[in-house]
Amino acid sequence: MKTNYVKRTQKDYSLSLKLQIVQALEQGVLSSTQAQRQYGIQARSTIVNWLRKYGTFDWENQTPSHMPKTPEQKLLELEQEVRLLKKQKAFLEKQVEQSDKKVVLFDMMIDLAEKEYNIPIRKNSKPE
């Protein structure tokens, strides 16, 4: 039985398929060889590229799991984590500030509407 060779490019695979394959690989549902056979992927490097691009593993700071990390590596990882947490904190603080401004603006709008239309909008609930 003769099969015709069809050269494929990255564009032949949809993003959703790539993500599905990467997820299956990371969860251990498929091996890269199984994924190649099942989806007709011709090169293992294609799958490795997808894992690097779409996977959750940090390829830039990878260390083989069987090698203990040096104190310097641990320190670098912690410094990187601190930088990430600082960025996240700054982002969240900005969101809180925007939310606070919105609350003040909405409060002013309600006050204005109550005054302009002479109707109570807020419910005056008694403390229990």
N, CA and C atoms as a LAMMPS dump frame, in Angstrom:
ITEM: TIMESTEP
0
ITEM: NUMBER OF ATOMS
384
ITEM: BOX BOUNDS ff ff ff
-5.0000000000000000e+02 5.0000000000000000e+02
-5.0000000000000000e+02 5.0000000000000000e+02
-5.0000000000000000e+02 5.0000000000000000e+02
ITEM: ATOMS id mol type element x y z
1 1 1 N 0.845 -1.178 0
2 1 2 C 0 0 0
3 1 3 C 0.885 1.234 0
4 2 1 N 0.696 2.088 -0.976
5 2 2 C 1.511 3.284 -1.107
6 2 3 C 0.699 4.497 -0.663
7 3 1 N 1.287 5.297 0.226
8 3 2 C 0.615 6.521 0.661
9 3 3 C 1.343 7.708 0.056
10 4 1 N 0.575 8.667 -0.358
11 4 2 C 1.168 9.868 -0.92
12 4 3 C 1.59 10.804 0.203
13 5 1 N 2.789 11.334 0.098
14 5 2 C 3.315 12.266 1.082
15 5 3 C 2.713 13.637 0.835
16 6 1 N 2.146 14.224 1.86
17 6 2 C 1.56 15.55 1.745
18 6 3 C 2.292 16.453 2.731
19 7 1 N 2.984 17.445 2.202
20 7 2 C 3.707 18.373 3.07
21 7 3 C 2.704 19.312 3.732
22 8 1 N 2.798 19.426 5.028
23 8 2 C 1.882 20.278 5.782
24 8 3 C 2.635 21.442 6.389
25 9 1 N 1.899 22.495 6.688
26 9 2 C 2.474 23.656 7.368
27 9 3 C 1.697 23.882 8.656
28 10 1 N 2.197 24.8 9.481
29 10 2 C 1.52 25.13 10.739
30 10 3 C 0.098 25.628 10.489
31 11 1 N -0.129 26.248 9.342
32 11 2 C -1.441 26.81 9.033
33 11 3 C -2.483 25.729 8.741
34 12 1 N -2.023 24.513 8.517
35 12 2 C -2.958 23.424 8.242
36 12 3 C -3.697 22.965 9.497
37 13 1 N -3.215 23.375 10.67
38 13 2 C -3.812 22.956 11.932
39 13 3 C -4.484 24.167 12.578
40 14 1 N -5.727 24.016 12.988
41 14 2 C -6.435 25.129 13.623
42 14 3 C -5.885 25.348 15.029
43 15 1 N -6.061 26.563 15.519
44 15 2 C -5.604 26.89 16.865
45 15 3 C -6.299 26.008 17.894
46 16 1 N -7.581 25.767 17.706
47 16 2 C -8.314 24.941 18.672
48 16 3 C -7.76 23.517 18.708
49 17 1 N -7.372 22.991 17.528
50 17 2 C -6.781 21.647 17.499
51 17 3 C -5.432 21.642 18.208
52 18 1 N -4.626 22.659 17.964
53 18 2 C -3.316 22.753 18.623
54 18 3 C -3.483 22.78 20.135
55 19 1 N -4.423 23.62 20.609
56 19 2 C -4.654 23.733 22.048
57 19 3 C -5.178 22.427 22.633
58 20 1 N -6.039 21.76 21.886
59 20 2 C -6.592 20.471 22.33
60 20 3 C -5.471 19.441 22.471
61 21 1 N -4.576 19.401 21.492
62 21 2 C -3.465 18.444 21.529
63 21 3 C -2.522 18.762 22.68
64 22 1 N -2.192 20.04 22.858
65 22 2 C -1.298 20.444 23.948
66 22 3 C -1.898 20.065 25.298
67 23 1 N -3.195 20.31 25.454
68 23 2 C -3.859 19.975 26.715
69 23 3 C -3.807 18.457 26.956
70 24 1 N -4.071 17.682 25.921
71 24 2 C -4.037 16.221 26.063
72 24 3 C -2.632 15.752 26.421
73 25 1 N -1.623 16.365 25.833
74 25 2 C -0.239 15.993 26.132
75 25 3 C 0.119 16.346 27.569
76 26 1 N -0.261 17.534 27.997
77 26 2 C 0.085 17.972 29.354
78 26 3 C -0.651 17.173 30.421
79 27 1 N -1.84 16.691 30.095
80 27 2 C -2.602 15.892 31.059
81 27 3 C -2.195 14.423 31.028
82 28 1 N -1.35 14.062 30.066
83 28 2 C -0.899 12.683 29.966
84 28 3 C -1.874 11.765 29.262
85 29 1 N -2.886 12.335 28.619
86 29 2 C -3.867 11.535 27.891
87 29 3 C -3.227 10.941 26.64
88 30 1 N -2.344 11.72 26.002
89 30 2 C -1.644 11.293 24.788
90 30 3 C -0.148 11.472 24.958
91 31 1 N 0.613 10.638 24.273
92 31 2 C 2.04 10.889 24.157
93 31 3 C 2.245 11.637 22.845
94 32 1 N 3.42 12.216 22.658
95 32 2 C 3.65 12.96 21.417
96 32 3 C 3.589 12.021 20.21
97 33 1 N 4.047 10.794 20.368
98 33 2 C 3.988 9.828 19.274
99 33 3 C 2.54 9.487 18.935
100 34 1 N 1.721 9.289 19.949
101 34 2 C 0.305 8.997 19.717
102 34 3 C -0.381 10.171 19.025
103 35 1 N -0.04 11.389 19.459
104 35 2 C -0.639 12.573 18.843
105 35 3 C -0.232 12.679 17.379
106 36 1 N 1.03 12.37 17.088
107 36 2 C 1.495 12.403 15.703
108 36 3 C 0.684 11.446 14.843
109 37 1 N 0.528 10.218 15.325
110 37 2 C -0.206 9.209 14.557
111 37 3 C -1.683 9.575 14.425
112 38 1 N -2.287 9.965 15.54
113 38 2 C -3.728 10.213 15.57
114 38 3 C -4.125 11.414 14.706
115 39 1 N -3.294 12.466 14.697
116 39 2 C -3.668 13.684 13.989
117 39 3 C -2.879 13.9 12.695
118 40 1 N -2.025 12.949 12.339
119 40 2 C -1.283 13.062 11.096
120 40 3 C -0.222 14.147 11.111
121 41 1 N 0.351 14.364 12.272
122 41 2 C 1.409 15.365 12.406
123 41 3 C 2.718 14.678 12.043
124 42 1 N 3.462 15.277 11.11
125 42 2 C 4.609 14.583 10.557
126 42 3 C 5.875 14.668 11.408
127 43 1 N 6.041 15.744 12.169
128 43 2 C 7.293 15.904 12.92
129 43 3 C 7.019 16.122 14.396
130 44 1 N 7.86 15.527 15.216
131 44 2 C 7.751 15.71 16.664
132 44 3 C 8.046 17.165 17.024
133 45 1 N 8.909 17.811 16.248
134 45 2 C 9.257 19.208 16.532
135 45 3 C 8.042 20.127 16.434
136 46 1 N 7.091 19.765 15.592
137 46 2 C 5.857 20.555 15.483
138 46 3 C 5.135 20.552 16.825
139 47 1 N 5.039 19.389 17.422
140 47 2 C 4.366 19.256 18.716
141 47 3 C 5.147 19.996 19.803
142 48 1 N 6.468 19.87 19.77
143 48 2 C 7.307 20.564 20.759
144 48 3 C 7.113 22.08 20.638
145 49 1 N 7.04 22.576 19.406
146 49 2 C 6.793 24.011 19.208
147 49 3 C 5.454 24.426 19.803
148 50 1 N 4.441 23.627 19.603
149 50 2 C 3.121 23.927 20.17
150 50 3 C 3.175 23.934 21.69
151 51 1 N 3.878 22.959 22.26
152 51 2 C 3.997 22.902 23.719
153 51 3 C 4.685 24.152 24.253
154 52 1 N 5.721 24.593 23.561
155 52 2 C 6.427 25.802 23.989
156 52 3 C 5.546 27.04 23.849
157 53 1 N 4.777 27.077 22.781
158 53 2 C 3.972 28.258 22.489
159 53 3 C 2.679 28.31 23.299
160 54 1 N 2.01 27.175 23.447
161 54 2 C 0.677 27.16 24.055
162 54 3 C 0.602 26.429 25.398
163 55 1 N 1.674 25.735 25.768
164 55 2 C 1.638 24.936 26.996
165 55 3 C 1.821 25.767 28.249
166 56 1 N 1.671 25.116 29.394
167 56 2 C 1.781 25.807 30.676
168 56 3 C 3.173 25.683 31.28
169 57 1 N 4.031 24.843 30.744
170 57 2 C 5.372 24.655 31.282
171 57 3 C 6.231 25.868 30.954
172 58 1 N 7.02 26.327 31.907
173 58 2 C 7.893 27.483 31.707
174 58 3 C 9.2 27.014 31.081
175 59 1 N 9.285 27.094 29.762
176 59 2 C 10.452 26.58 29.035
177 59 3 C 11.689 27.433 29.243
178 60 1 N 11.521 28.716 29.531
179 60 2 C 12.677 29.595 29.692
180 60 3 C 13.442 29.291 30.969
181 61 1 N 12.73 28.883 31.981
182 61 2 C 13.374 28.637 33.28
183 61 3 C 13.363 27.157 33.633
184 62 1 N 13.389 26.321 32.623
185 62 2 C 13.277 24.887 32.887
186 62 3 C 14.545 24.35 33.542
187 63 1 N 14.352 23.433 34.437
188 63 2 C 15.454 22.681 35.01
189 63 3 C 14.986 21.239 35.051
190 64 1 N 15.837 20.316 34.674
191 64 2 C 15.428 18.919 34.731
192 64 3 C 14.988 18.558 36.146
193 65 1 N 13.899 17.818 36.231
194 65 2 C 13.324 17.512 37.543
195 65 3 C 14.237 16.638 38.396
196 66 1 N 15.118 15.893 37.759
197 66 2 C 15.984 15.015 38.538
198 66 3 C 17.204 15.748 39.089
199 67 1 N 17.416 16.998 38.683
200 67 2 C 18.551 17.77 39.18
201 67 3 C 18.074 18.729 40.264
202 68 1 N 18.73 18.706 41.427
203 68 2 C 18.324 19.656 42.467
204 68 3 C 18.679 21.084 42.04
205 69 1 N 17.85 22.006 42.456
206 69 2 C 18.083 23.402 42.106
207 69 3 C 19.117 24.004 43.058
208 70 1 N 19.948 24.85 42.508
209 70 2 C 20.942 25.53 43.325
210 70 3 C 20.253 26.657 44.082
211 71 1 N 20.866 27.126 45.159
212 71 2 C 20.276 28.265 45.877
213 71 3 C 20.101 29.483 44.963
214 72 1 N 21.016 29.665 44.018
215 72 2 C 20.914 30.793 43.091
216 72 3 C 19.672 30.638 42.204
217 73 1 N 19.414 29.405 41.736
218 73 2 C 18.233 29.164 40.907
219 73 3 C 16.956 29.416 41.701
220 74 1 N 16.954 28.936 42.952
221 74 2 C 15.785 29.151 43.803
222 74 3 C 15.551 30.64 44.03
223 75 1 N 16.645 31.368 44.266
224 75 2 C 16.547 32.803 44.481
225 75 3 C 16.016 33.512 43.244
226 76 1 N 16.527 33.134 42.073
227 76 2 C 16.049 33.733 40.826
228 76 3 C 14.567 33.46 40.615
229 77 1 N 14.141 32.225 40.897
230 77 2 C 12.725 31.885 40.765
231 77 3 C 11.864 32.723 41.697
232 78 1 N 12.339 32.883 42.937
233 78 2 C 11.577 33.68 43.908
234 78 3 C 11.53 35.151 43.498
235 79 1 N 12.639 35.666 42.975
236 79 2 C 12.656 37.049 42.509
237 79 3 C 11.686 37.232 41.34
238 80 1 N 11.66 36.259 40.45
239 80 2 C 10.742 36.323 39.313
240 80 3 C 9.294 36.283 39.8
241 81 1 N 9.034 35.433 40.776
242 81 2 C 7.679 35.338 41.328
243 81 3 C 7.277 36.646 42.004
244 82 1 N 8.217 37.274 42.726
245 82 2 C 7.941 38.557 43.376
246 82 3 C 7.607 39.613 42.329
247 83 1 N 8.366 39.651 41.216
248 83 2 C 8.094 40.617 40.154
249 83 3 C 6.697 40.399 39.567
250 84 1 N 6.351 39.141 39.341
251 84 2 C 5.026 38.815 38.807
252 84 3 C 3.934 39.249 39.776
253 85 1 N 4.128 38.959 41.054
254 85 2 C 3.129 39.332 42.061
255 85 3 C 2.994 40.849 42.178
256 86 1 N 4.107 41.566 42.034
257 86 2 C 4.049 43.031 42.072
258 86 3 C 3.247 43.572 40.89
259 87 1 N 3.457 42.978 39.716
260 87 2 C 2.697 43.397 38.537
261 87 3 C 1.208 43.133 38.746
262 88 1 N 0.893 41.941 39.265
263 88 2 C -0.506 41.596 39.505
264 88 3 C -1.124 42.537 40.54
265 89 1 N -0.352 42.853 41.584
266 89 2 C -0.843 43.75 42.633
267 89 3 C -1.131 45.13 42.052
268 90 1 N -0.208 45.65 41.236
269 90 2 C -0.402 46.969 40.626
270 90 3 C -1.645 46.971 39.742
271 91 1 N -1.832 45.908 38.979
272 91 2 C -3.002 45.799 38.111
273 91 3 C -4.288 45.806 38.939
274 92 1 N -4.307 45.009 40.003
275 92 2 C -5.505 44.933 40.846
276 92 3 C -5.773 46.249 41.574
277 93 1 N -4.702 46.926 42.008
278 93 2 C -4.884 48.223 42.66
279 93 3 C -5.492 49.232 41.693
280 94 1 N -5.061 49.175 40.436
281 94 2 C -5.614 50.073 39.426
282 94 3 C -7.1 49.777 39.21
283 95 1 N -7.448 48.491 39.175
284 95 2 C -8.856 48.118 39.011
285 95 3 C -9.694 48.6 40.198
286 96 1 N -9.149 48.467 41.408
287 96 2 C -9.862 48.922 42.6
288 96 3 C -10.078 50.431 42.534
289 97 1 N -9.035 51.151 42.121
290 97 2 C -9.147 52.612 42.013
291 97 3 C -10.229 53 41.005
292 98 1 N -10.268 52.315 39.87
293 98 2 C -11.293 52.602 38.87
294 98 3 C -12.685 52.27 39.405
295 99 1 N -12.784 51.169 40.12
296 99 2 C -14.077 50.782 40.701
297 99 3 C -14.545 51.815 41.718
298 100 1 N -13.603 52.299 42.543
299 100 2 C -13.957 53.324 43.528
300 100 3 C -14.472 54.585 42.845
301 101 1 N -13.818 54.974 41.757
302 101 2 C -14.257 56.16 41.02
303 101 3 C -15.651 55.951 40.441
304 102 1 N -15.907 54.751 39.938
305 102 2 C -17.231 54.452 39.388
306 102 3 C -18.302 54.535 40.476
307 103 1 N -17.99 54.024 41.665
308 103 2 C -18.949 54.055 42.769
309 103 3 C -19.303 55.495 43.111
310 104 1 N -18.289 56.35 43.185
311 104 2 C -18.529 57.759 43.494
312 104 3 C -19.388 58.398 42.396
313 105 1 N -19.051 58.108 41.145
314 105 2 C -19.798 58.669 40.019
315 105 3 C -21.254 58.195 40.038
316 106 1 N -21.474 56.902 40.252
317 106 2 C -22.837 56.377 40.288
318 106 3 C -23.619 56.968 41.468
319 107 1 N -22.941 57.149 42.582
320 107 2 C -23.572 57.738 43.763
321 107 3 C -24.027 59.169 43.465
322 108 1 N -23.166 59.916 42.776
323 108 2 C -23.513 61.29 42.402
324 108 3 C -24.689 61.303 41.426
325 109 1 N -24.712 60.333 40.501
326 109 2 C -25.796 60.255 39.527
327 109 3 C -27.129 59.966 40.215
328 110 1 N -27.099 59.076 41.193
329 110 2 C -28.331 58.745 41.928
330 110 3 C -28.81 59.957 42.714
331 111 1 N -27.86 60.652 43.384
332 111 2 C -28.229 61.864 44.127
333 111 3 C -28.878 62.89 43.201
334 112 1 N -28.279 63.09 42.044
335 112 2 C -28.794 64.052 41.073
336 112 3 C -30.183 63.637 40.572
337 113 1 N -30.345 62.336 40.275
338 113 2 C -31.639 61.852 39.79
339 113 3 C -32.71 61.993 40.866
340 114 1 N -32.367 61.698 42.132
341 114 2 C -33.347 61.852 43.222
342 114 3 C -33.768 63.305 43.375
343 115 1 N -32.799 64.197 43.266
344 115 2 C -33.077 65.624 43.422
345 115 3 C -33.879 66.152 42.23
346 116 1 N -33.467 65.779 41.014
347 116 2 C -34.078 66.282 39.783
348 116 3 C -35.521 65.802 39.626
349 117 1 N -35.756 64.529 39.906
350 117 2 C -37.085 63.949 39.68
351 117 3 C -37.91 63.825 40.964
352 118 1 N -37.316 64.212 42.079
353 118 2 C -37.982 64.21 43.376
354 118 3 C -38.592 62.848 43.707
355 119 1 N -37.827 61.802 43.471
356 119 2 C -38.264 60.443 43.817
357 119 3 C -37.134 59.742 44.565
358 120 1 N -37.488 58.959 45.575
359 120 2 C -36.436 58.212 46.303
360 120 3 C -36.007 56.978 45.486
361 121 1 N -34.761 56.923 45.17
362 121 2 C -34.229 55.774 44.425
363 121 3 C -33.625 54.761 45.365
364 122 1 N -32.89 55.28 46.347
365 122 2 C -32.279 54.366 47.324
366 122 3 C -33.309 53.942 48.345
367 123 1 N -33.214 52.708 48.787
368 123 2 C -34.097 52.22 49.838
369 123 3 C -33.448 52.571 51.171
370 124 1 N -34.221 53.145 52.033
371 124 2 C -33.729 53.481 53.372
372 124 3 C -34.057 52.322 54.288
373 125 1 N -33.147 51.36 54.343
374 125 2 C -33.405 50.219 55.22
375 125 3 C -32.896 50.527 56.621
376 126 1 N -33.677 50.089 57.607
377 126 2 C -33.306 50.345 59.006
378 126 3 C -32.29 49.3 59.439
379 127 1 N -31.302 49.734 60.205
380 127 2 C -30.329 48.759 60.712
381 127 3 C -31 47.806 61.688
382 128 1 N -30.569 46.566 61.651
383 128 2 C -31.206 45.561 62.514
384 128 3 C -30.567 45.502 63.873
